[in-house]
Amino acid sequence: MKLDDFNRACTKRERAWVADACGTTEGYLYQLGGGHRKASPALAIRIEAATRMIARGTCGRLGVVPRASLVKEPRIFDPHATFALELAL
């Protein structure tokens, strides 16, 4: 699920919880979802984890936002990519 779709489908309380759990604001989640900003890898991982926790309790109404959809270079999360190895060194 894209973050923009997640933002539209969730309640204000759910969105506030995700923002708080990630250490960011709802406004920044909207900027990320709209493509105006790109998340840091650490924030992308926190958003994926928080949306996974919320999605578990919604009976399929909400999905998990994959971390690779939030960053400028999604290859950094591919363990088989040489790019990820270069960043680790």
Summary of the structure (lengths in Angstrom):
residues: 89
radius of gyration: 13.3
end to end distance: 31.5
largest distance: 41.2
contacts: 236
relative contact order: 0.17
helix: 63%
strand: 0%
